[in-house]
Amino acid sequence: MIGRLFYLAAGAALGGYAVHRVHRARRALTPGGIAERVEGRVGEYRGALRELNEDLADAVRQQEEELLRAYAPRRGRALPPAARRELPED
């Protein structure tokens, strides 16, 4: 008797889980479900691209500062010879 009740409860739980999964899969395959998934992915990609853009802007700023420190003329100080050769003549 107890064995039958156990199998009945296990079958009901398994059946409920299967119905839940089928309902979720069916909802995911509707146009609205597909749109939600695409919107989520686009949001992830947008965030990743924004982060990449910020990282690249920081790298460009750092390199520009290095170049300005190395080649920009300072008061009372001439450019290094290598920098003078690379500057266009006005």
C-alpha positions, 0 to 999 in steps of 0.5 A: 500500500505504501509503495503504491502511494509513493509511486502515485506521488512520484508520478504526480510530481514528475507529471507536474514537472513535465507539464511545466517544462512543456508549457515553458518550451511552448511559451518560448517558441511563440513570437513574444518568447522569441522577442524576449530572448532576442531583446535580452541578448541585444541588451547583453551585447549593447552592454559589452559594446559600451564597455569595449568602447570605454576601454578603447577610449581610455587606451587612446587617451593614455597613448595620447598623453604618452605621446604628448609627454614625449613629443610636445614642446615645453616652455624653454625646451626643444623637441627631441631630434627624432620628433623634429624629423617627424613633424611636418614643415609649415 
